[in-house]
Every structure is written in structure tokens, then in C-alpha cells.
Amino acid sequence: MSIERVREAMAQGRALKVISGLNNFDFANVMAVCRAAEMGGATFVDIGANAELIKAVKSAISLPVCVSAVEPQLLVMAVAEGADLVEIGNFDSFYAQGINFTAEDVLSLTRQTRELLPEITLSVTVPHTLPLDQQADLAQKLVAEGADIIQTEGGTSSQPNHSGVLGLIEKASPTLAAAHVISAVVDVPVLCASGLSDVTVPMAIASGASGVGVGSAINKLNDPVAMIAVVRRLVECLYATESRFSLTR
């Protein structure tokens, strides 16, 4: 499947990106996640920047492969190895190390990457550590620098105050808020990611997102069958959204 499939799914508000993790180089886990993504009906996958891993995933599945990194040269390598699109972001693993990214950091990485890779489809994550108004401002600047997709995040390490459905909504609320604010000010697709579940995926689309990115709900599972089941449920939620909400996007 080509990048056109990704664009088409985003235009329909049905894109599902399955994320293995920027720093996840456990080949067995990544391959299981990617195979589950394909079997479950996901639109594309997002993996870390490792040459052998990219080759292995490209040979194992037919879905478009996005490669994430925060170093432009790694993204150049990824494209050379066959990445269909690239992502500056999936910052979650860095926050646990006390590393944050400023708006200028992300802008600089975007400029460098676009200069090195003028043609590739480029997705850029807006850090959730910024206030919402600054997230919206940064998103506009990123689009001006050549970003084709803006991804939101909410900090997957956050702990909700409640259990059950209310807790799932609490966990997703930061990225849902970002999707709502950012989608109102940019004319490129917004991918809502971090802390989403089958409960909150429809809310992401209703908030203005063109698709969703889901990682830990899938890549933390040890059972390939369970992984496939989660992917299928998320796809079902995306397709059911059309009948629940009247959207103009």
C-alpha cells in the first residue's frame, strides 16, 4: 500500500497508525505489532529508526511504514531504507529521562529535516508540555516550514484520577484538547495520539483529528491475537464514528 492510502484514510477521518515505539528495537515485539496492525486493518505503522528493523518490517508487511526519530540524519537513513513517511516526534520516551523539547527545538528539527528530505511526507509532533495556545502557534509554524501532518500528544505516563470509562477519558483529554485547538488553525491533517482507547478514538475524530495513533494499548500486549483484536476494535470505532457524528472535515 502506498502513501496515497494514508492520505485517503486521513481525508475520510479513518486513519489508524499503530506505533511500536521510537526507542523500541525489540525485533520480535516490533514485528508482532506490525503484523497485528496489518491483520487488524490499520492504515500504517510507526517504528524506530534502525536500518535492519526497517528492512525487516518492509519485507514482512504491505502497510506504509513511518519511521520516527528526533535526529534528521536518522530520518535520511530511514528513507534510504524504504520508509514511506517520517515523523519527528513520539517524544514520550524522552520525558521519562527528564528531556523536554521546546518549540524552537521542534522547529529547528523540522527545518533541518525538510532541507535534507524535501519530498518525503513529514509528520511532526507538537509537544504536550507546551500550553495549548503555544501548541497551536507552533503547529502553524511547522506547517509553514513544510510539515504535512501534525501529531498531537498527551503524555502517556499521566495517571487518571478515576478508573473505568471516566479514567480513559481523563487520560486522553490532553491530546483531545490539542487536536481540537490545532485542527482549527491548520489546513493539514492532524493525527491525535497518546493515551487513546476504543472509548476515546471517536472523540478524537469529533475533536477535529483526521486519524489516530495508538501505541501502548497494543505494543504492551504479549499475545499477538490480543494485539490483532485491539487493532480491529479501534478500526471498528473509526468506521462507526461516521454514523455517530456529523463532521464537515
C-alpha positions as CSV (number, residue, x, y, z in Angstrom):
1,M,0.0,0.0,0.0
2,S,1.3,3.5,-0.9
3,I,1.3,6.7,1.0
4,E,-1.8,7.6,-1.0
5,R,-3.7,5.1,1.2
6,V,-2.6,7.1,4.2
7,R,-3.8,10.4,2.6
8,E,-7.1,8.8,1.6
9,A,-7.7,7.5,5.1
10,M,-6.9,10.8,6.7
11,A,-9.2,12.6,4.3
12,Q,-12.0,10.3,5.5
13,G,-11.1,10.7,9.1
14,R,-10.3,7.0,9.4
15,A,-6.5,6.8,9.6
16,L,-5.1,4.4,12.3
17,K,-1.4,4.5,12.9
18,V,-0.1,1.7,15.1
19,I,3.0,2.8,17.0
20,S,5.7,0.3,18.1
21,G,7.8,2.9,19.9
22,L,10.6,5.3,18.9
23,N,13.1,3.5,21.1
24,N,11.7,0.0,20.8
25,F,14.2,-2.1,18.9
26,D,13.0,-5.4,20.2
27,F,12.6,-7.1,16.8
28,A,10.2,-9.8,17.9
29,N,7.9,-7.2,19.6
30,V,8.0,-4.8,16.7
31,M,7.3,-7.5,14.1
32,A,4.4,-8.8,16.2
33,V,3.0,-5.3,16.5
34,C,3.3,-4.6,12.8
35,R,1.8,-7.9,11.7
36,A,-1.1,-7.3,14.1
37,A,-1.5,-3.9,12.6
38,E,-1.8,-5.3,9.1
39,M,-4.1,-8.2,10.1
40,G,-6.3,-5.9,12.2
41,G,-6.8,-3.4,9.4
42,A,-4.7,-0.4,10.5
43,T,-3.7,2.2,7.9
44,F,0.0,2.3,8.6
45,V,2.7,1.6,11.2
46,D,5.3,3.7,13.0
47,I,8.6,2.2,14.1
48,G,12.0,3.3,15.4
49,A,14.9,4.4,13.1
50,N,17.0,1.2,12.7
51,A,18.1,0.1,9.3
52,E,17.7,-3.6,9.8
53,L,14.4,-3.2,11.6
54,I,13.0,-1.1,8.7
55,K,14.1,-3.7,6.2
56,A,12.5,-6.5,8.2
57,V,9.2,-4.7,8.6
58,K,9.1,-3.6,5.0
59,S,9.6,-7.2,3.9
60,A,7.0,-8.6,6.3
61,I,4.0,-6.3,5.7
62,S,2.5,-4.3,2.9
63,L,1.3,-1.4,5.0
64,P,3.1,2.0,4.7
65,V,5.9,2.4,7.2
66,C,6.5,5.6,9.1
67,V,9.8,5.9,10.9
68,S,10.2,8.2,13.9
69,A,13.3,9.9,15.3
70,V,14.5,13.2,16.7
71,E,17.7,13.2,14.6
72,P,17.3,14.4,11.0
73,Q,20.2,12.2,9.8
74,L,18.4,9.1,11.1
75,L,15.3,10.1,9.0
76,V,17.5,10.4,5.9
77,M,18.7,6.8,6.6
78,A,15.2,5.7,7.1
79,V,14.1,7.0,3.7
80,A,17.1,5.3,2.1
81,E,16.0,2.0,3.6
82,G,12.4,2.4,2.3
83,A,10.4,4.4,4.8
84,D,7.2,5.7,3.2
85,L,7.0,8.7,5.5
86,V,8.9,10.1,8.5
87,E,8.0,11.5,11.9
88,I,9.7,14.0,14.1
89,G,8.3,13.1,17.5
90,N,6.9,10.3,19.6
91,F,8.7,12.2,22.5
92,D,7.2,10.1,25.3
93,S,10.4,8.0,26.0
94,F,12.4,11.2,26.4
95,Y,10.1,12.8,29.0
96,A,10.8,9.9,31.4
97,Q,14.5,10.9,31.2
98,G,13.8,14.5,32.0
99,I,14.3,15.6,28.4
100,N,11.8,18.1,27.1
101,F,11.6,19.7,23.6
102,T,10.9,23.4,23.2
103,A,9.0,24.9,20.3
104,E,12.3,26.2,18.8
105,D,13.8,22.7,19.1
106,V,11.0,21.2,17.1
107,L,11.0,24.0,14.6
108,S,14.8,23.6,14.1
109,L,14.5,19.8,13.6
110,T,11.7,20.4,11.1
111,R,13.7,22.8,9.1
112,Q,16.7,20.5,9.1
113,T,14.7,17.5,8.1
114,R,12.8,19.3,5.3
115,E,16.1,20.6,3.9
116,L,17.5,17.1,3.8
117,L,14.3,15.5,2.6
118,P,12.3,18.0,0.5
119,E,9.9,15.4,-1.0
120,I,9.1,12.9,1.8
121,T,5.8,13.1,3.7
122,L,6.7,14.6,7.0
123,S,4.8,14.3,10.3
124,V,5.8,16.4,13.3
125,T,4.6,16.0,16.9
126,V,3.7,19.1,18.9
127,P,5.0,18.6,22.5
128,H,2.2,18.4,25.0
129,T,4.4,20.2,27.5
130,L,3.5,23.5,25.8
131,P,0.4,25.4,26.8
132,L,-2.5,24.9,24.2
133,D,-2.1,28.3,22.7
134,Q,1.6,27.8,22.1
135,Q,0.8,24.3,20.7
136,A,-1.5,25.9,18.1
137,D,1.1,28.6,17.3
138,L,3.8,26.0,16.9
139,A,1.6,23.9,14.7
140,Q,1.1,26.8,12.3
141,K,4.8,27.5,12.1
142,L,5.5,23.8,11.5
143,V,3.1,23.8,8.6
144,A,4.9,26.9,7.2
145,E,8.2,25.0,7.4
146,G,6.8,22.1,5.4
147,A,5.1,19.7,7.8
148,D,2.5,17.6,6.0
149,I,0.9,16.1,9.2
150,I,0.7,17.5,12.7
151,Q,0.6,14.9,15.5
152,T,-0.7,15.7,19.0
153,E,0.3,14.0,22.2
154,G,-0.8,14.0,25.8
155,G,1.8,12.2,27.9
156,T,1.0,8.5,28.2
157,S,2.6,8.4,31.6
158,S,-0.2,10.6,33.1
159,Q,-2.3,8.8,35.7
160,P,-6.1,9.4,35.6
161,N,-7.9,10.1,38.9
162,H,-10.7,7.6,38.1
163,S,-11.0,4.1,36.9
164,G,-13.2,2.7,34.0
165,V,-14.6,4.9,31.2
166,L,-14.1,8.2,33.1
167,G,-10.4,7.3,33.6
168,L,-10.0,6.6,29.9
169,I,-11.5,10.0,29.1
170,E,-9.2,11.7,31.6
171,K,-6.1,10.0,30.2
172,A,-7.0,11.2,26.7
173,S,-8.2,14.7,27.4
174,P,-4.8,16.5,26.9
175,T,-4.4,15.1,23.4
176,L,-8.1,15.6,22.5
177,A,-7.8,19.2,23.6
178,A,-4.7,19.7,21.5
179,A,-6.4,18.1,18.4
180,H,-9.4,20.4,18.8
181,V,-7.3,23.5,19.1
182,I,-4.7,22.7,16.4
183,S,-7.1,21.4,13.8
184,A,-8.9,24.7,13.9
185,V,-5.8,26.6,12.8
186,V,-4.0,24.4,10.3
187,D,-5.0,23.1,6.9
188,V,-3.1,19.8,7.1
189,P,-4.3,16.5,8.7
190,V,-4.0,16.3,12.5
191,L,-3.2,12.9,13.9
192,C,-4.3,12.5,17.6
193,A,-2.1,10.2,19.7
194,S,-1.2,9.3,23.2
195,G,-3.4,7.5,25.7
196,L,-6.2,6.7,23.3
197,S,-8.6,3.8,23.6
198,D,-11.7,2.5,21.9
199,V,-13.7,4.8,24.2
200,T,-11.8,8.0,23.1
201,V,-10.9,7.3,19.5
202,P,-14.3,8.6,18.3
203,M,-13.8,11.7,20.4
204,A,-10.5,12.3,18.7
205,I,-12.3,12.4,15.3
206,A,-15.1,14.6,16.7
207,S,-12.4,16.9,18.0
208,G,-11.1,17.5,14.5
209,A,-8.5,14.9,14.0
210,S,-8.1,13.1,10.7
211,G,-6.8,10.0,12.3
212,V,-5.3,8.5,15.5
213,G,-2.1,7.0,16.6
214,V,-2.1,4.2,19.2
215,G,0.9,2.5,20.8
216,S,0.9,1.2,24.3
217,A,-2.6,-0.2,24.1
218,I,-1.1,-2.6,21.5
219,N,2.6,-2.9,21.9
220,K,2.5,-3.7,25.6
221,L,0.5,-6.8,25.0
222,N,2.3,-10.2,24.9
223,D,-0.4,-12.1,22.8
224,P,-0.4,-11.5,19.0
225,V,-4.1,-12.5,19.0
226,A,-4.9,-9.9,21.6
227,M,-2.9,-7.3,19.6
228,I,-5.0,-8.0,16.5
229,A,-8.2,-7.8,18.5
230,V,-7.3,-4.4,19.8
231,V,-6.4,-3.1,16.3
232,R,-9.7,-4.4,14.9
233,R,-11.7,-2.8,17.7
234,L,-10.0,0.6,17.0
235,V,-10.7,0.3,13.3
236,E,-14.4,-0.5,14.0
237,C,-14.6,2.6,16.2
238,L,-13.2,4.8,13.4
239,Y,-15.7,3.4,10.9
240,A,-18.5,3.7,13.4
241,T,-17.6,7.4,14.0
242,E,-19.1,8.4,10.7
243,S,-22.6,7.3,11.8
244,R,-22.3,8.9,15.3
245,F,-21.1,12.4,14.3
246,S,-21.9,14.8,11.5
247,L,-18.5,16.2,10.5
248,T,-17.6,18.6,7.8
249,R,-13.9,17.9,7.9
